[in-house]
Amino acid sequence: MYARINPANSFRKIKTSFELKMKKIWFIIYNSFVIPCLYILIHAAKFFNKKVMSGVKGRKRIFEELILNAASLDKTKKLIWFHSSSLGEFEQAKPIIEELRKDKNINILVTFFSPSGYENSRKYPNADLISYIPFDTYSNAKRFIQIVHPNLAIMMRYDYWPNMVWAMKDLDVPCFIVDATMKSNSMRKAPVIKNFHKILYSDITKILTVSENDSNGFKIFGCTDNQLNIVGDTRFDRVFQRSLIAKSRNLIKDELLKNKKIFVAGSTWEADEEIILPAFITLSIYDKDVIFIIAPHEPTLIHLEKIENEFNGKLKTIRFSFLNNYNNERVIIIDSIGILLTLYTYANAAYIGGSFKQGIHNVLEAAVYGIPVIFGPKIENSQETQQLLKLGGGILVRSRQEAYRQIRKIFSDNDYRESKGKISAEYVQKNLGATEKIISEIKKII
């Protein structure tokens, strides 16, 4: 009697065999064409870009330094490796790292692709080892993993390198993508490129997505329900943590702002300032109690002087570093970095920069304080901005006239301002908890 053939099993074998062949093809293409081209481009760009040069120099002795530094780690502890492209993605990793730090039997390795992330985080106290990620050849990836011996790798958001993913698969290292997003118009869905990512994602252990839409987006690549889990976005947890600390910093003396209405414009570019500065100048004519605090994204001397010139003869300005000499100036210009989240603690309303340039900056840093959040039209890069707009806590403006009308309404109508602010606060509160869900997934592995 002949054995009965299960068509489903046969199909799975054919499918697996085909995927293995495709993986080999993509491996050859990536390592024979993409990687050599990237290598040439990077080493050409280093002569024109200081940031690229810094990244190349920083990787020269990467393996020697890793061997020396890894030797001091307690090998009885499990090691969890977090990789971020740069500083912004690393902020999203911090709530997870700081929660894991409570477990004394875990070592933390942190790597970066960009020099800005690496240089600004070298003294991060909650990591046992901090390094650049090596250039993505397969031999580099394999050597890196064999030196550090991670028990789990966590790639933040989108910076996962193919050879590193393949090497982890070959060496049985579980790999998570955390805070994963998949836009509807993502280039990853383009013909040919889609097949490459389908092969790549099949080697990822877990993909922890921000939303249901993101999860469905990954399913287009054949990702399974076992791989996918909707956990939310750790940025909500991070801004909430930082807001609690920020409230106690007292950057500006209370008496300076007493009985004043505060409007903060954060991370602004010139394109934002062309809209928001004239709007405030007009507002200041009708409302004598409003103070404007502006924190440009790049507080260079030239940029600061340009902002001052915009107000010259119209409103008195003072730079933050001279605030001890404050004399009722209506405009405070921030000439330092790293204090924006704290500045929002003083705000009754905020404008978020980047939304008239290439893409909006972080709206959550302002929304966490329960205030209305104003922005321009370029918000495609931010799901949370789109959602805040939909809920009503966010306000979109497209011109100076719209900006003025909205700011005037916010500062003249207390009920309007408070209702918008309440929506912002509730939005952040309802989205807390991603860190806890991610920790739960991590504990299943380690």
C-alpha positions in Angstrom: 0.0 0.0 0.0 1.4 3.4 -1.0 2.0 6.0 1.7 -0.4 8.9 1.4 1.2 12.2 0.3 0.2 15.4 2.1 0.0 18.1 -0.5 0.4 20.8 2.2 3.7 19.3 3.3 5.0 19.0 -0.2 4.1 22.7 -0.9 6.0 23.7 2.3 9.1 21.9 1.2 9.0 23.5 -2.3 8.4 26.9 -0.7 11.3 26.4 1.7 13.6 25.2 -1.0 12.7 28.2 -3.2 13.2 30.7 -0.3 16.7 29.2 0.4 17.6 29.6 -3.2 16.4 33.2 -3.2 18.3 33.9 0.0 21.5 32.6 -1.6 20.9 34.8 -4.7 20.3 37.9 -2.5 23.3 37.1 -0.4 25.5 37.1 -3.5 23.9 40.3 -4.9 24.2 42.1 -1.6 27.8 41.1 -0.9 29.1 41.3 -4.5 27.5 44.5 -5.5 25.7 46.5 -2.8 28.4 46.3 -0.1 31.4 47.1 -2.4 29.4 50.1 -3.8 28.6 51.3 -0.2 32.2 50.9 0.8 33.4 53.1 -2.1 30.7 55.7 -1.5 31.5 55.9 2.3 35.3 56.2 1.7 34.7 58.9 -1.0 32.3 60.8 1.2 34.7 61.0 4.2 36.8 63.6 2.3 33.7 65.9 2.1 31.8 65.1 5.3 33.3 65.3 8.8 30.6 63.1 10.2 31.4 60.3 7.7 35.1 60.7 8.4 34.4 60.4 12.2 32.5 57.1 11.6 35.3 55.7 9.4 38.0 56.6 12.0 35.9 55.3 14.9 35.7 51.8 13.3 39.4 51.4 12.6 40.1 49.4 15.8 36.6 48.3 16.5 37.4 44.6 17.0 40.5 45.2 19.0 38.6 47.4 21.4 35.7 45.0 21.5 38.0 42.1 22.5 39.6 44.2 25.3 36.3 45.6 26.6 34.3 42.4 26.3 37.0 40.5 28.3 36.0 42.5 31.4 32.3 41.4 31.3 31.0 38.8 33.7 30.4 35.8 31.4 28.0 34.2 33.8 25.5 37.0 32.9 23.4 37.0 29.8 24.1 39.8 27.3 21.5 41.7 25.5 22.6 43.8 22.5 20.7 47.0 21.6 21.5 48.6 18.2 20.3 52.1 17.2 21.0 54.0 14.1 21.6 57.3 16.0 20.6 59.3 19.0 16.9 59.5 18.3 16.4 55.8 18.0 18.6 55.2 21.1 16.1 57.4 23.1 13.5 54.8 22.3 15.7 52.0 23.6 16.4 53.7 26.9 13.2 52.8 28.7 13.7 49.1 27.8 17.4 49.2 28.9 16.7 50.9 32.2 14.0 48.4 33.0 16.3 45.5 32.2 19.0 47.1 34.3 17.0 46.1 37.4 18.0 42.5 36.7 21.5 42.1 38.0 22.2 39.1 35.9 22.1 41.0 32.6 24.9 42.8 30.7 23.9 45.5 28.2 25.8 46.1 24.9 24.8 49.2 22.9 25.9 49.9 19.3 25.4 52.8 16.9 25.7 53.3 13.2 26.1 57.1 13.3 28.9 59.1 15.0 26.4 61.5 16.6 24.7 58.6 18.4 28.0 57.0 19.5 29.8 60.2 20.6 26.8 61.5 22.6 26.2 58.2 24.3 29.7 57.0 25.2 29.2 57.7 28.9 25.7 56.3 29.1 25.7 54.7 32.6 23.3 51.8 31.9 25.4 50.1 29.3 28.3 47.7 30.0 29.7 48.0 26.6 29.3 50.8 23.9 30.6 50.5 20.4 30.1 51.3 16.7 28.4 48.5 14.7 31.0 47.3 12.2 30.7 47.8 8.4 28.2 45.2 7.2 30.3 42.5 5.6 29.4 38.9 6.5 32.9 38.3 7.9 32.6 41.4 10.1 29.2 40.5 11.3 30.2 36.9 12.2 33.3 38.1 14.0 31.4 40.8 15.9 28.9 38.2 17.2 31.6 35.7 18.1 33.4 38.3 20.2 30.4 39.6 22.2 28.3 36.4 22.3 24.8 38.1 22.6 21.9 36.1 24.0 19.5 38.4 22.2 19.8 41.2 19.7 17.4 44.1 19.7 17.4 46.3 16.6 15.6 49.6 17.2 13.0 50.8 14.6 14.6 50.2 11.2 18.4 50.0 11.4 19.0 46.3 10.8 21.8 45.3 8.5 21.4 42.2 6.2 24.7 40.5 6.9 24.3 41.0 10.6 20.8 39.5 10.5 22.0 36.5 8.4 25.0 36.0 10.7 22.8 36.0 13.8 20.5 33.4 12.1 23.5 31.2 11.3 24.9 31.5 14.8 21.4 30.9 16.5 21.2 34.4 18.1 17.5 35.5 18.4 16.9 38.9 16.9 14.0 41.4 17.6 13.0 44.5 15.7 11.4 46.9 18.3 9.3 50.0 17.6 8.9 48.6 14.1 6.9 50.6 11.6 5.9 50.0 8.0 4.5 53.0 6.1 1.9 52.4 3.4 4.2 54.0 0.9 7.4 52.4 2.1 10.1 51.9 -0.5 10.5 48.4 1.0 7.3 47.4 -0.8 8.7 48.3 -4.3 9.0 45.5 -6.8 12.2 43.4 -6.4 13.1 45.3 -3.2 10.0 43.7 -1.6 11.4 40.2 -2.3 14.7 41.1 -0.7 13.0 42.3 2.5 10.7 39.2 2.5 13.8 37.0 2.7 15.4 39.2 5.3 12.4 39.4 7.6 12.0 35.6 7.5 15.2 35.5 9.6 13.9 37.9 12.3 12.7 36.2 15.5 10.2 38.8 16.6 8.9 42.0 15.0 7.3 44.2 17.7 5.3 46.8 16.0 3.9 50.2 17.0 0.4 49.7 15.6 -2.0 47.3 13.9 -1.4 49.1 10.6 2.3 48.5 10.9 1.7 44.8 11.8 -0.4 44.4 8.7 2.3 46.1 6.7 4.8 43.4 7.7 2.3 40.7 6.8 2.7 41.8 3.2 6.2 40.4 3.4 5.0 37.0 4.6 5.7 37.7 8.3 3.8 35.3 10.5 1.6 35.8 13.5 4.3 34.1 15.6 6.8 36.7 14.5 4.5 39.8 14.9 3.2 41.4 18.1 1.6 44.9 18.5 3.2 46.5 21.6 3.1 50.2 20.9 5.8 52.8 20.9 8.4 53.3 23.6 8.7 57.0 22.8 5.6 57.5 24.9 7.2 55.9 27.8 10.5 57.8 27.3 8.9 61.3 27.1 6.8 60.5 30.1 9.9 59.4 32.1 11.8 62.5 31.0 8.9 64.9 31.7 8.8 63.8 35.4 12.5 64.7 35.7 12.2 67.9 33.6 9.6 69.3 36.0 12.2 69.6 38.8 14.9 71.3 36.8 13.8 74.9 37.3 15.7 76.3 34.3 13.8 79.6 34.4 13.0 81.4 37.7 9.3 81.4 38.5 9.1 85.2 39.0 10.3 85.8 35.4 7.2 84.1 33.9 4.7 84.9 36.7 1.2 85.8 35.3 2.5 85.3 31.8 1.2 83.1 28.9 4.0 81.1 27.4 4.3 80.0 23.8 7.2 77.7 23.0 8.5 77.0 19.5 10.8 74.0 19.5 13.3 72.6 17.0 12.5 75.3 14.4 14.1 75.7 11.0 14.1 78.9 8.9 11.0 77.6 7.0 9.1 77.3 10.3 10.3 80.7 11.5 9.0 82.4 8.4 5.6 81.3 9.5 5.6 81.4 13.2 7.6 84.6 14.0 5.4 87.0 12.1 2.3 85.3 13.6 3.7 86.0 17.1 4.7 89.5 16.3 1.1 90.2 15.3 -0.2 88.4 18.4 2.0 90.5 20.7 0.2 93.7 19.5 -3.1 92.5 21.0 -1.9 90.3 23.9 0.7 92.0 26.1 1.0 89.0 28.5 2.3 86.4 26.0 6.0 85.4 26.1 7.7 83.7 23.2 10.4 81.1 23.8 12.1 79.8 20.6 14.5 77.0 20.5 16.0 76.7 17.0 17.0 73.2 15.8 20.5 74.5 15.0 21.4 77.4 17.4 24.4 78.6 15.5 25.5 82.2 15.9 24.3 83.1 12.4 20.9 81.5 13.0 20.5 83.2 16.4 21.4 86.6 14.9 18.9 86.0 12.1 16.1 85.4 14.6 17.1 88.5 16.5 17.0 90.6 13.3 13.4 89.4 12.6 12.3 91.0 15.9 14.5 94.0 15.7 12.5 97.2 16.3 9.3 95.2 17.0 10.0 93.2 20.2 12.8 93.1 22.7 14.7 89.8 22.7 17.2 88.1 25.1 19.2 85.0 24.7 18.8 82.2 27.3 22.4 82.4 28.4 21.9 86.0 29.5 18.6 85.4 31.3 20.1 86.6 34.6 19.8 90.1 33.0 16.2 89.6 32.1 14.3 92.9 31.8 10.8 92.1 30.6 11.8 91.0 27.1 9.0 89.4 25.2 11.2 86.9 23.3 13.6 84.4 24.8 15.9 82.8 22.3 17.5 79.5 23.3 21.2 79.4 22.5 22.0 75.9 23.9 20.8 72.4 23.2 19.4 69.5 25.3 16.8 71.5 27.3 13.8 71.6 25.0 11.7 69.0 26.9 12.2 71.1 30.0 11.2 74.3 28.2 7.8 72.7 27.4 7.1 72.5 31.1 6.5 76.3 31.0 4.4 76.3 27.9 0.7 77.0 27.6 0.9 76.0 23.9 3.7 74.8 21.6 4.8 74.8 18.0 6.8 71.9 16.8 9.5 72.6 14.1 10.4 70.7 11.0 6.8 70.6 9.8 7.5 73.3 7.1 10.8 71.6 6.1 11.5 67.9 5.6 9.4 66.5 8.4 8.1 67.2 11.9 10.1 66.7 15.1 8.8 65.0 18.2 5.3 66.2 19.1 5.2 64.0 22.2 7.7 66.1 24.0 5.1 68.8 24.2 1.9 66.8 24.3 3.0 65.0 27.4 2.4 68.2 29.4 -1.2 68.5 28.3 -1.0 71.5 26.0 -2.2 72.2 22.5 0.4 71.4 19.8 0.7 73.4 16.6 2.5 72.2 13.5 2.8 72.7 9.7 1.7 70.4 6.9 4.8 68.1 6.6 3.7 65.4 9.1 3.9 62.2 6.9 6.9 61.0 8.8 5.0 60.9 12.2 2.1 58.6 13.0 1.7 60.2 16.4 1.3 63.7 14.9 -1.3 62.4 12.5 -3.2 60.7 15.3 -3.0 63.8 17.6 -4.4 65.9 14.7 -7.2 63.4 14.2 -8.1 63.4 17.9 -8.1 67.2 18.1 -5.1 67.8 20.4 -3.0 68.8 17.4 -3.6 71.9 15.2 -2.3 72.1 11.6 -1.5 75.5 10.1 -0.4 76.2 6.5 0.3 79.9 6.5 1.2 82.9 8.7 -2.5 83.9 8.7 -3.6 80.5 9.9 -0.8 80.4 12.5 -1.8 83.8 13.9 -5.5 82.9 14.0 -4.9 79.7 15.9 -2.4 81.2 18.4 -4.7 84.1 19.0 -7.6 81.7 19.7 -5.5 79.5 22.0 -4.4 82.4 24.2 -7.7 84.3 24.2 -10.1 81.3 24.8 -9.2 79.3 27.9 -11.8 76.6 27.3 -10.5 76.0 23.8 -6.9 75.8 25.1 -7.7 73.5 28.0 -9.8 71.2 25.9 -7.1 70.8 23.3 -4.5 70.3 26.0 -6.6 67.6 27.7 -6.7 65.6 24.5 -2.9 65.8 24.2 -2.4 64.5 27.7 -4.9 61.7 27.4 -3.4 60.6 24.1 0.1 60.2 25.7 -1.4 58.5 28.8 -3.4 55.9 26.8 -0.2 54.9 24.9 2.1 54.3 27.8 3.1 50.7 28.5 5.0 49.5 25.4 8.2 49.0 27.5 6.4 46.5 29.8 5.1 44.5 26.8 8.6 44.4 25.2 10.2 43.2 28.5 7.6 40.4 28.6 8.7 39.3 25.1 12.4 39.5 26.0 11.9 37.3 29.1 10.3 34.6 26.9 13.7 34.4 25.1 16.2 34.8 27.8 
